[in-house]
Amino acid sequence: MSHTDYIKKANKLLCRAYVPYSKFPVSAIVIDQDGNEYEGVNVENAAYGLCLCAERNAITSGVTKNLKSIRTIYITGNTNEPISPCGSCRQVIAEFSTKDTKVILGSSKTDEYKEMDLETLIPYYFSKNSLDEIK
C-alpha cells in the first residue's frame, strides 16, 4: 500500500477515537519490523493526565504482540495540514525507532502528507544510547 492509502485507512479510524473533551480525534497505524500493523486512536479521560494518545496506543498495542522496532508510523487527525505529534509521543516513537524508521504525518482534510525520519521529527532526542553514555 502507498502512504496515501495508509493515511486514508488511518482517517477511517478517526471515528473510533474517544474524545468527549477535546473533540480532537487522532489515529495512528504502526508497521513493525516484520510488516505487522497496529492501530491506535486517542482515548481521553475526565482526569486529563490519564489520556492516551493514538501514537502511544498503537505502539503499546504492538509491543504486546512483539513489536521491537517501528518501520513506519502513520499519524493523522482532523487538521488543516499534516498533524504534528506531541512531545511525549515523539519520545515514545524514538524509543522504538531505528535510523530507517519513516514517520508519515497526514490529515483528514487534505491529501498532503509529510514524510520524515526520526532525526527530523525530534532532533537530538534522548535514547538508550544516552543512558549508555553514563555507565
DSSP file (Angstrom, degrees, kcal/mol; ACC not computed):
  #  RESIDUE AA STRUCTURE BP1 BP2  ACC     N-H-->O    O-->H-N    N-H-->O    O-->H-N    TCO  KAPPA ALPHA  PHI   PSI    X-CA   Y-CA   Z-CA
    1    1 A M              0   0    0      0, 0.0     2,-0.1     0, 0.0     0, 0.0   0.000 360.0 360.0 360.0 150.2    0.0    0.0    0.0
    2    2 A S     >  -     0   0    0      1,-0.1     4,-2.2     4,-0.0     5,-0.2  -0.367 360.0-105.0 -84.3 167.7    1.1    3.6   -0.6
    3    3 A H  H  > S+     0   0    0      1,-0.2     4,-2.4     2,-0.2     5,-0.2   0.912 123.7  53.6 -57.4 -42.3    1.5    6.3    2.0
    4    4 A T  H  > S+     0   0    0      1,-0.2     4,-2.3     2,-0.2    -1,-0.2   0.892 106.8  51.6 -61.0 -40.4   -1.8    7.8    0.8
    5    5 A D  H  > S+     0   0    0      1,-0.2     4,-2.3     2,-0.2    -1,-0.2   0.911 110.6  48.0 -63.3 -42.6   -3.6    4.5    1.2
    6    6 A Y  H  X S+     0   0    0     -4,-2.2     4,-2.6     2,-0.2    -2,-0.2   0.880 110.3  51.6 -67.1 -37.1   -2.4    4.2    4.8
    7    7 A I  H  X S+     0   0    0     -4,-2.4     4,-2.6     2,-0.2    -2,-0.2   0.919 110.1  49.4 -65.1 -41.6   -3.4    7.7    5.6
    8    8 A K  H  X S+     0   0    0     -4,-2.3     4,-1.5     2,-0.2    -2,-0.2   0.910 111.3  49.8 -61.4 -41.9   -6.9    7.0    4.2
    9    9 A K  H  X S+     0   0    0     -4,-2.3     4,-0.6     1,-0.2    -2,-0.2   0.918 112.1  47.5 -62.3 -43.6   -7.0    3.9    6.3
   10   10 A A  H >X S+     0   0    0     -4,-2.6     3,-1.0     1,-0.2     4,-0.6   0.876 106.3  58.2 -65.4 -37.5   -6.0    5.8    9.4
   11   11 A N  H >< S+     0   0    0     -4,-2.6     3,-0.9     1,-0.3     4,-0.3   0.855  99.8  58.2 -61.0 -34.0   -8.5    8.5    8.6
   12   12 A K  H >< S+     0   0    0     -4,-1.5     3,-0.5     1,-0.2    -1,-0.3   0.748 100.9  57.6 -67.6 -22.4  -11.3    5.9    8.7
   13   13 A L  H X< S+     0   0    0     -3,-1.0     3,-2.5    -4,-0.6     4,-0.5   0.668  81.4  87.1 -79.1 -17.8  -10.2    5.1   12.3
   14   14 A L  G X< S+     0   0    0     -3,-0.9     3,-1.3    -4,-0.6    -1,-0.2   0.814  79.5  62.2 -55.5 -32.8  -10.8    8.7   13.5
   15   15 A C  G <  S+     0   0    0     -3,-0.5    -1,-0.3    -4,-0.3    -2,-0.1   0.653  97.6  59.6 -69.5 -12.8  -14.4    8.0   14.2
   16   16 A R  G <  S+     0   0    0     -3,-2.5    -1,-0.3    -4,-0.1    -2,-0.2   0.589  78.6 113.1 -89.1 -11.7  -13.3    5.4   16.8
   17   17 A A    <   -     0   0    0     -3,-1.3     2,-0.9    -4,-0.5    26,-0.2  -0.314  66.2-136.4 -62.1 142.8  -11.4    8.0   18.9
   18   18 A Y  B     +a   43   0A   0     24,-2.1    26,-2.8     1,-0.1     3,-0.1  -0.835  46.8 145.7-102.5  94.9  -12.8    8.6   22.3
   19   19 A V     >  +     0   0    0     -2,-0.9     4,-1.4    24,-0.2    -1,-0.1  -0.413   2.5 146.5-131.9  56.6  -12.6   12.4   22.5
   20   20 A P  T  4 S+     0   0    0      0, 0.0    -1,-0.1     0, 0.0    -2,-0.0   0.694  79.9  39.3 -69.3 -16.1  -15.5   13.8   24.5
   21   21 A Y  T  4 S+     0   0    0     -3,-0.1    -2,-0.1     3,-0.0    25,-0.0   0.887 127.1  24.6 -99.9 -52.2  -13.5   16.7   26.0
   22   22 A S  T  4 S-     0   0    0      2,-0.1    -3,-0.1     1,-0.0    -1,-0.0   0.757  80.7-146.8 -86.8 -24.7  -11.1   18.0   23.3
   23   23 A K     <  +     0   0    0     -4,-1.4    -4,-0.0     1,-0.2    -5,-0.0   0.825  60.3 126.3  58.3  31.6  -13.2   16.9   20.2
   24   24 A F        -     0   0    0     -5,-0.1    -1,-0.2     2,-0.0     2,-0.1  -0.767  45.1-164.2-122.7  82.6   -9.8   16.3   18.6
   25   25 A P        +     0   0    0      0, 0.0    53,-1.0     0, 0.0     2,-0.3  -0.432   9.1 180.0 -72.8 141.7   -9.6   12.8   17.2
   26   26 A V  E     -C   77   0B   0     51,-0.2    16,-1.7    -2,-0.1     2,-0.3  -0.988   3.8-171.8-136.0 144.2   -6.2   11.4   16.2
   27   27 A S  E     -CD  76  41B   0     49,-2.3    49,-2.4    -2,-0.3     2,-0.3  -0.953   0.6-168.8-134.8 158.8   -5.4    8.0   14.8
   28   28 A A  E     -CD  75  40B   0     12,-2.6    12,-2.2    -2,-0.3     2,-0.4  -0.996  11.1-160.2-145.4 147.1   -2.2    6.1   14.1
   29   29 A I  E     -CD  74  39B   0     45,-2.2    45,-3.0    -2,-0.3     2,-0.4  -0.997  13.9-162.5-126.7 125.8   -1.1    3.0   12.3
   30   30 A V  E     -CD  73  38B   0      8,-2.9     8,-2.2    -2,-0.4     2,-0.5  -0.900   4.5-161.0-107.6 134.8    2.3    1.4   13.2
   31   31 A I  E     -CD  72  37B   0     41,-3.1    40,-2.9    -2,-0.4    41,-1.7  -0.978  19.7-151.5-113.3 124.0    4.1   -1.1   10.9
   32   32 A D  E >   -C   70   0B   0      4,-2.4     3,-1.8    -2,-0.5    38,-0.2  -0.114  35.2 -80.9 -89.7-173.6    6.7   -3.0   12.8
   33   33 A Q  T 3  S+     0   0    0     36,-1.1    37,-0.1     1,-0.3    -1,-0.1   0.701 130.0  45.6 -60.5 -23.3    9.9   -4.7   11.7
   34   34 A D  T 3  S-     0   0    0     35,-0.2    -1,-0.3     2,-0.1    33,-0.0   0.355 121.2-101.8-103.2   3.8    8.0   -7.8   10.4
   35   35 A G  S <  S+     0   0    0     -3,-1.8     2,-0.1     1,-0.3    -2,-0.1   0.505  72.3 146.7  88.4   4.4    5.4   -5.8    8.5
   36   36 A N        -     0   0    0      1,-0.0    -4,-2.4    -5,-0.0     2,-0.4  -0.481  40.1-136.5 -73.3 146.4    2.7   -6.3   11.1
   37   37 A E  E     -D   31   0B   0     -6,-0.2     2,-0.4    -2,-0.1    -6,-0.2  -0.851  18.3-173.5-109.0 141.3    0.2   -3.4   11.6
   38   38 A Y  E     -D   30   0B   0     -8,-2.2    -8,-2.9    -2,-0.4     2,-0.3  -1.000  10.4-154.2-133.1 131.1   -1.1   -2.0   14.8
   39   39 A E  E     +D   29   0B   0     -2,-0.4     2,-0.3   -10,-0.2   -10,-0.2  -0.745  14.4 175.2-106.1 151.6   -3.8    0.6   15.0
   40   40 A G  E     -D   28   0B   0    -12,-2.2   -12,-2.6    -2,-0.3     2,-0.3  -0.991  11.7-170.6-152.2 149.8   -4.5    3.2   17.7
   41   41 A V  E     -D   27   0B   0     -2,-0.3   -14,-0.2   -14,-0.2     2,-0.2  -0.915  39.7 -92.4-130.1 160.6   -6.8    6.1   18.5
   42   42 A N        -     0   0    0    -16,-1.7   -24,-2.1    -2,-0.3     2,-0.5  -0.527  34.9-161.3 -76.2 144.8   -6.6    8.7   21.2
   43   43 A V  B     -aB  18  52A   0      9,-2.7     9,-2.7    -2,-0.2   -24,-0.2  -0.969   8.8-158.6-129.7 112.3   -8.6    7.9   24.3
   44   44 A E        -     0   0    0    -26,-2.8     2,-0.3    -2,-0.5     4,-0.1  -0.397   4.2-161.8 -90.3 167.9   -9.4   10.7   26.7
   45   45 A N        -     0   0    0     -2,-0.1     6,-0.2     3,-0.1     5,-0.1  -0.988  33.1-118.2-146.5 147.6  -10.3   10.7   30.4
   46   46 A A  S    S+     0   0    0     -2,-0.3     2,-1.2     1,-0.2     3,-0.1   0.824 114.0  65.4 -58.5 -30.3  -12.0   13.2   32.7
   47   47 A A  S >  S-     0   0    0      1,-0.2     3,-3.0    -3,-0.0    -1,-0.2  -0.794  87.9-155.7 -88.9  93.7   -8.7   13.1   34.6
   48   48 A Y  G >  S+     0   0    0     -2,-1.2     3,-1.9     1,-0.3    -1,-0.2   0.736  83.8  65.6 -50.0 -34.8   -6.8   14.7   31.7
   49   49 A G  G 3  S+     0   0    0      1,-0.3    -1,-0.3    -3,-0.1    -3,-0.1   0.663  95.5  60.7 -63.7 -14.3   -3.4   13.3   32.8
   50   50 A L  G <  S+     0   0    0     -3,-3.0    -1,-0.3    -5,-0.1    -2,-0.2   0.377  76.9 121.9 -94.4   3.8   -4.7    9.8   32.1
   51   51 A C    <   -     0   0    0     -3,-1.9     2,-0.5    -6,-0.2    -7,-0.2  -0.310  52.3-145.8 -66.0 150.8   -5.4   10.4   28.4
   52   52 A L  B     -B   43   0A   0     -9,-2.7    -9,-2.7   -11,-0.0     2,-0.1  -0.980  10.0-136.1-123.4 121.6   -3.7    8.1   25.9
   53   53 A C     >  -     0   0    0     -2,-0.5     4,-2.3   -11,-0.2     5,-0.1  -0.350  22.0-116.0 -72.7 155.8   -2.6    9.5   22.5
   54   54 A A  H  > S+     0   0    0      1,-0.2     4,-2.6     2,-0.2   -26,-0.2   0.883 113.1  53.3 -59.4 -42.0   -3.2    7.5   19.3
   55   55 A E  H  > S+     0   0    0      1,-0.2     4,-2.4     2,-0.2    -1,-0.2   0.936 112.4  42.7 -62.3 -47.5    0.5    7.0   18.6
   56   56 A R  H  > S+     0   0    0      2,-0.2     4,-2.6     1,-0.2     5,-0.3   0.852 112.2  55.7 -68.4 -33.6    1.3    5.6   22.1
   57   57 A N  H  X S+     0   0    0     -4,-2.3     4,-1.9     2,-0.2    -2,-0.2   0.941 111.1  43.3 -61.8 -48.2   -1.9    3.5   21.9
   58   58 A A  H  X S+     0   0    0     -4,-2.6     4,-2.0     2,-0.2    -2,-0.2   0.904 115.6  48.9 -65.2 -41.9   -0.7    1.9   18.6
   59   59 A I  H  X S+     0   0    0     -4,-2.4     4,-2.3    -5,-0.2    -2,-0.2   0.936 112.2  46.2 -66.6 -46.7    2.9    1.4   19.8
   60   60 A T  H  X S+     0   0    0     -4,-2.6     4,-1.5     1,-0.2    -1,-0.2   0.863 110.6  54.2 -67.1 -33.2    2.0   -0.2   23.2
   61   61 A S  H  < S+     0   0    0     -4,-1.9     4,-0.4    -5,-0.3    -1,-0.2   0.914 110.1  48.2 -61.4 -41.9   -0.5   -2.5   21.4
   62   62 A G  H ><>S+     0   0    0     -4,-2.0     5,-2.5     1,-0.2     3,-1.5   0.883 104.3  58.8 -65.5 -39.2    2.3   -3.6   19.1
   63   63 A V  H ><5S+     0   0    0     -4,-2.3     3,-1.6     1,-0.3    -1,-0.2   0.882 100.1  57.0 -59.5 -38.0    4.7   -4.2   22.0
   64   64 A T  T 3<5S+     0   0    0     -4,-1.5    -1,-0.3     1,-0.3    -2,-0.2   0.671 110.2  46.2 -67.7 -13.5    2.2   -6.7   23.4
   65   65 A K  T < 5S-     0   0    0     -3,-1.5    -1,-0.3    -4,-0.4    -2,-0.2   0.073 133.0 -84.9-116.8  22.8    2.5   -8.6   20.1
   66   66 A N  T < 5 +     0   0    0     -3,-1.6     2,-0.3     1,-0.3    -3,-0.2   0.657  63.9 166.6  88.6  20.1    6.3   -8.5   19.7
   67   67 A L      < +     0   0    0     -5,-2.5    -1,-0.3     1,-0.2     3,-0.1  -0.530   2.5 166.8 -62.3 126.0    6.9   -5.1   18.1
   68   68 A K        +     0   0    0      1,-0.4     2,-0.3    -2,-0.3    -1,-0.2   0.679  64.3   5.9-109.6 -34.9   10.6   -4.5   18.5
   69   69 A S  S    S-     0   0    0     29,-0.0   -36,-1.1     0, 0.0     2,-0.6  -0.995  70.6-116.7-150.9 152.7   11.0   -1.6   16.1
   70   70 A I  E     -Ce  32  97B   0     26,-3.4    28,-0.5    -2,-0.3   -38,-0.2  -0.790  21.1-179.4 -91.7 123.7    8.9    0.7   14.0
   71   71 A R  E    S-     0   0B   0    -40,-2.9    31,-2.3    -2,-0.6     2,-0.3   0.895  76.5  -6.2 -81.3 -49.2    9.4    0.5   10.3
   72   72 A T  E     -Ce  31 102B   0    -41,-1.7   -41,-3.1    29,-0.2     2,-0.4  -0.996  59.9-162.8-146.5 143.1    6.8    3.2    9.5
   73   73 A I  E     -Ce  30 103B   0     29,-2.1    31,-3.1    -2,-0.3     2,-0.5  -0.998   6.4-160.8-128.9 130.9    4.2    5.1   11.6
   74   74 A Y  E     -Ce  29 104B   0    -45,-3.0   -45,-2.2    -2,-0.4     2,-0.4  -0.928  11.3-177.4-108.3 130.3    1.3    6.9   10.0
   75   75 A I  E     +Ce  28 105B   0     29,-2.5    31,-3.3    -2,-0.5     2,-0.3  -0.994   7.8 164.9-130.9 133.9   -0.4    9.6   12.1
   76   76 A T  E     +C   27   0B   0    -49,-2.4   -49,-2.3    -2,-0.4     2,-0.3  -0.960   5.8 164.6-145.1 162.5   -3.5   11.7   11.1
   77   77 A G  E     -C   26   0B   0     29,-0.3    31,-2.5    -2,-0.3     2,-1.8  -0.947  54.7 -76.2-162.3 178.5   -6.1   13.9   12.5
   78   78 A N  S    S+     0   0    0    -53,-1.0     2,-0.3    -2,-0.3    29,-0.1  -0.424  81.1 133.3 -84.6  62.5   -8.8   16.4   11.6
   79   79 A T        -     0   0    0     -2,-1.8    30,-0.8     2,-0.1    31,-0.1  -0.741  66.7-123.9-112.6 159.6   -6.3   19.2   10.9
   80   80 A N  S    S+     0   0    0     -2,-0.3    27,-0.1     2,-0.1    -1,-0.1   0.639  98.8  20.6 -77.9 -14.3   -5.9   21.6    8.0
   81   81 A E  S    S-     0   0    0     25,-0.1    27,-0.1    29,-0.0    -2,-0.1  -0.884 116.4 -52.3-141.3 170.6   -2.4   20.4    7.4
   82   82 A P        -     0   0    0      0, 0.0    25,-0.2     0, 0.0    24,-0.1  -0.213  69.3-109.9 -51.4 135.5   -0.4   17.3    8.3
   83   83 A I        -     0   0    0     23,-2.5    31,-0.1    -8,-0.3    -8,-0.1  -0.187  21.8-139.9 -67.6 156.5   -0.7   16.7   12.0
   84   84 A S        -     0   0    0     21,-0.1    -1,-0.1    -8,-0.0     2,-0.1  -0.984  18.0-128.9-119.1 123.8    2.2   17.1   14.4
   85   85 A P        -     0   0    0      0, 0.0    20,-0.0     0, 0.0   -10,-0.0  -0.371  28.8-106.4 -70.9 151.3    2.6   14.6   17.2
   86   86 A C     >  -     0   0    0      1,-0.1     4,-2.1    -2,-0.1     5,-0.1  -0.172  33.2-102.3 -68.9 169.0    3.0   15.9   20.8
   87   87 A G  H  > S+     0   0    0      1,-0.2     4,-2.0     2,-0.2     5,-0.2   0.876 120.1  54.1 -62.4 -40.3    6.4   15.7   22.5
   88   88 A S  H  > S+     0   0    0      1,-0.2     4,-2.0     2,-0.2    -1,-0.2   0.923 110.3  46.9 -61.7 -43.4    5.5   12.7   24.6
   89   89 A C  H  > S+     0   0    0      1,-0.2     4,-2.9     2,-0.2     5,-0.2   0.885 108.1  56.0 -66.6 -37.5    4.6   10.7   21.5
   90   90 A R  H  X S+     0   0    0     -4,-2.1     4,-2.2     1,-0.2    -1,-0.2   0.915 108.6  48.1 -59.4 -41.8    7.7   11.8   19.7
   91   91 A Q  H  X S+     0   0    0     -4,-2.0     4,-1.7     2,-0.2    -1,-0.2   0.896 112.3  47.8 -67.7 -39.6    9.8   10.4   22.6
   92   92 A V  H  X S+     0   0    0     -4,-2.0     4,-1.0     2,-0.2    -2,-0.2   0.894 110.9  51.7 -68.8 -38.8    7.9    7.1   22.6
   93   93 A I  H >< S+     0   0    0     -4,-2.9     3,-0.7     1,-0.2   -23,-0.2   0.924 108.4  52.7 -59.3 -43.2    8.3    6.9   18.8
   94   94 A A  H >< S+     0   0    0     -4,-2.2     3,-1.3     1,-0.2    -2,-0.2   0.873 100.7  61.4 -60.4 -38.0   12.0    7.5   19.3
   95   95 A E  H 3< S+     0   0    0     -4,-1.7    -1,-0.2     1,-0.3    -2,-0.2   0.829 114.7  33.0 -58.8 -33.0   12.2    4.6   21.8
   96   96 A F  T << S+     0   0    0     -4,-1.0   -26,-3.4    -3,-0.7    -1,-0.3   0.171 102.9  99.5-111.8  16.9   11.1    2.1   19.2
   97   97 A S  E <   -e   70   0B   0     -3,-1.3     2,-0.2   -28,-0.2   -26,-0.1  -0.622  49.8-158.5-104.3 162.3   12.6    3.6   16.1
   98   98 A T  E >   -     0   0B   0    -28,-0.5     3,-1.5    -2,-0.2    20,-0.3  -0.711  45.7 -91.2-121.3 177.5   15.8    3.0   14.1
   99   99 A K  E 3  S+     0   0B   0      1,-0.3    20,-0.1    -2,-0.2    19,-0.1   0.724 128.1  53.0 -63.9 -18.2   17.6    5.3   11.7
  100  100 A D  E 3  S+     0   0B   0     17,-0.1    -1,-0.3   -30,-0.1     2,-0.1   0.460  78.6 123.4 -96.1  -2.7   15.4    3.8    8.9
  101  101 A T  E <   -     0   0B   0     -3,-1.5    17,-0.5   -29,-0.1     2,-0.4  -0.353  50.8-147.8 -62.6 135.6   12.0    4.5   10.6
  102  102 A K  E     -eF  72 117B   0    -31,-2.3   -29,-2.1    15,-0.1     2,-0.5  -0.905   6.1-159.4-106.4 134.1    9.7    6.6    8.5
  103  103 A V  E     -eF  73 116B   0     13,-3.1    13,-2.5    -2,-0.4     2,-0.6  -0.966   8.0-168.2-113.6 119.3    7.2    9.0   10.1
  104  104 A I  E     -eF  74 115B   0    -31,-3.1   -29,-2.5    -2,-0.5     2,-0.5  -0.942   1.7-164.3-114.5 118.8    4.3    9.9    7.9
  105  105 A L  E     +eF  75 114B   0      9,-2.9     9,-2.4    -2,-0.6   -29,-0.2  -0.897  18.8 165.9-107.6 124.5    2.1   12.8    9.0
  106  106 A G        -     0   0    0    -31,-3.3   -23,-2.5    -2,-0.5   -29,-0.3  -0.575  23.7-140.7-126.9-172.4   -1.3   13.2    7.4
  107  107 A S        -     0   0    0      3,-0.5     3,-0.4     5,-0.3   -29,-0.2  -0.986  19.1-136.0-151.1 149.5   -4.7   15.0    7.6
  108  108 A S  S    S+     0   0    0    -31,-2.5   -30,-0.2    -2,-0.3   -28,-0.1   0.590 105.3  55.0 -81.1 -10.0   -8.3   14.1    7.0
  109  109 A K  S    S+     0   0    0    -30,-0.8     2,-0.3   -32,-0.4    -1,-0.2   0.476 111.9  30.5-103.9  -3.8   -8.8   17.4    5.3
  110  110 A T        -     0   0    0     -3,-0.4    -3,-0.5     2,-0.2    -1,-0.1  -0.983  65.3-131.0-150.1 157.2   -6.1   17.3    2.7
  111  111 A D  S    S+     0   0    0     -2,-0.3     2,-0.1    -5,-0.1  -104,-0.1   0.504  76.7 110.5 -85.7  -5.1   -4.2   14.8    0.5
  112  112 A E        +     0   0    0     -6,-0.0    -5,-0.3  -108,-0.0     2,-0.3  -0.430  44.2 174.9 -69.6 142.0   -1.0   16.5    1.5
  113  113 A Y        -     0   0    0     -7,-0.1     2,-0.4    -2,-0.1    -7,-0.2  -0.972  23.4-136.0-142.4 160.9    1.4   14.5    3.8
  114  114 A K  E     -F  105   0B   0     -9,-2.4    -9,-2.9    -2,-0.3     2,-0.5  -0.965  12.6-160.6-118.2 133.8    4.8   14.9    5.3
  115  115 A E  E     +F  104   0B   0     -2,-0.4     2,-0.3   -11,-0.2   -11,-0.2  -0.950  23.3 156.4-112.7 131.2    7.4   12.2    5.4
  116  116 A M  E     -F  103   0B   0    -13,-2.5   -13,-3.1    -2,-0.5     2,-0.2  -0.960  35.4-121.1-146.8 165.3   10.3   12.5    7.8
  117  117 A D  E  >  -F  102   0B   0     -2,-0.3     4,-2.0   -15,-0.2     3,-0.4  -0.515  42.5 -96.3 -98.9 176.1   12.9   10.4    9.7
  118  118 A L  H  > S+     0   0    0    -17,-0.5     4,-3.0   -20,-0.3   -19,-0.1   0.890 121.4  56.0 -62.3 -41.8   13.3   10.4   13.4
  119  119 A E  H  4 S+     0   0    0      1,-0.2    -1,-0.2     2,-0.2     5,-0.0   0.838 110.4  46.3 -62.5 -32.6   16.1   13.0   13.5
  120  120 A T  H  4 S+     0   0    0     -3,-0.4    -1,-0.2     2,-0.2    -2,-0.2   0.884 114.3  47.8 -74.0 -39.6   13.8   15.4   11.6
  121  121 A L  H  < S+     0   0    0     -4,-2.0    -2,-0.2     1,-0.3    -3,-0.2   0.903 134.3   8.3 -67.5 -42.5   10.9   14.7   13.9
  122  122 A I  S >< S-     0   0    0     -4,-3.0     3,-0.7    -5,-0.2    -1,-0.3  -0.666  80.2-156.0-144.9  82.1   12.8   15.0   17.2
  123  123 A P  T 3  S+     0   0    0      0, 0.0    -3,-0.1     0, 0.0    -4,-0.1  -0.242  77.6   9.5 -60.6 145.8   16.4   16.3   16.8
  124  124 A Y  T 3  S-     0   0    0      1,-0.1     2,-0.1    -5,-0.0    -5,-0.0   0.899  92.4-174.7  54.2  47.3   18.9   15.5   19.4
  125  125 A Y    <   -     0   0    0     -3,-0.7     2,-0.4     1,-0.1    -1,-0.1  -0.349  28.2-110.4 -78.1 154.6   16.5   13.0   21.1
  126  126 A F        +     0   0    0     -2,-0.1     2,-0.2     3,-0.1    -1,-0.1  -0.685  51.9 157.5 -82.1 132.2   17.1   11.1   24.3
  127  127 A S    >>  -     0   0    0     -2,-0.4     4,-1.3     1,-0.0     3,-0.6  -0.807  59.4 -79.9-144.7-178.1   17.6    7.4   23.7
  128  128 A K  H 3> S+     0   0    0      1,-0.3     4,-1.9    -2,-0.2     3,-0.2   0.858 126.7  59.6 -56.0 -36.1   19.0    4.2   25.1
  129  129 A N  H 3> S+     0   0    0      1,-0.2     4,-1.3     2,-0.2    -1,-0.3   0.843  97.7  58.7 -63.6 -32.9   22.4    5.4   23.8
  130  130 A S  H <4 S+     0   0    0     -3,-0.6     4,-0.4     1,-0.2    -1,-0.2   0.895 107.3  46.8 -63.2 -38.7   22.1    8.5   26.1
  131  131 A L  H >< S+     0   0    0     -4,-1.3     3,-1.3     1,-0.2     4,-0.4   0.857 105.9  58.9 -70.5 -35.4   21.8    6.2   29.1
  132  132 A D  H >< S+     0   0    0     -4,-1.9     3,-1.0     1,-0.3    -1,-0.2   0.800  95.0  66.4 -63.4 -27.4   24.8    4.1   27.9
  133  133 A E  T 3< S+     0   0    0     -4,-1.3    -1,-0.3     1,-0.2    -2,-0.2   0.733  98.3  51.8 -67.4 -22.0   26.9    7.2   28.0
  134  134 A I  T <         0   0    0     -3,-1.3    -1,-0.2    -4,-0.4    -2,-0.2   0.525 360.0 360.0 -94.0  -5.1   26.7    7.5   31.8
  135  135 A K    <         0   0    0     -3,-1.0    -1,-0.2    -4,-0.4    -2,-0.1   0.477 360.0 360.0 -81.3 360.0   27.7    3.9   32.5
